[in-house]
Amino acid sequence: MPWGQRITVALPDDVSVALHRRGYVEYDLSAFYLGLLENGMTFFDVGAHVGYFSMLAGEAVGPDGKVIAFEPTPSTFEILAENARSLENVTPVNSAVWSEPSLITFRDYGSGFSAYNSAFQPRLRQSLRANIVESTHTVSAVTLDAYVSEHKCSPDVVKIDVESAEMHVLRGMTKLLSGPRPILSLEVGDLDVPDAPRSRELVEKVCSFDYVAFELCEGRAVPHRLRDGYGYENIVFIPAERTGEVGPRSRALAG
């Protein structure tokens, strides 16, 4: 990766192919986090996959910081745990994040589509969905509010990329959004997945806690205007009282 670490990937899924070729994924979000995160911060990676953003955050928050990486898929979690093994500030958690503590049925779409594993149908075009062979796992699920209460660690920043389960995560972190008020990034995208809310609803949900929405341009946060429909992107939410702290910062993904 650009900052010198090596990462084990899970070819041939899309994220792993990009990491294998370039050493990074999601340039805008990566650059934003490299500009935002500082030594000693706590970062929650909700939907960590093989751990790219967990490793990026671990590098950025330093030995005095902390990264908690949530990943429910057993096979993907094994790779995440391997990548975290040499990073003392990264704690992998083999659990889904949900609206209530529970056991949920989680869909595994195989090595070619592991980035789309979800409690819902995959966020892919229907023509691709038809060719996927899925298996299911029963996985434990926690809420972020309960995890924070039990482990006495409050995040400064939360990344959420959970393939259509975003509303469940938000409903399980209302105390966090009302109290400690971390900065938040949320992956959006409307692909008509059954039972998944529209992205506009997610943006409105976070903003109802007096957060301000931003979109990313070359790693910089610029004001976001609410839309009726969304393609794949990450929206960043800053507590209204902290918008002046962030500004248009970014760091290039250079070695």
PyMOL commands that set and color helices and strands:
alter all, ss='L'
color gray80, all
select helices_A, chain A and resi 14-22+27-36+52-61+74-84+111-116+126-129+144-151+166-171+174-178+199-207+240-246
alter helices_A, ss='H'
color red, helices_A
select strands_A, chain A and resi 42-46+66-70+90-93+96-97+102-108+135-142+157-160+183-188+211-217+220-223+233-239
alter strands_A, ss='S'
color yellow, strands_A
deselect
rebuild
show_as cartoon
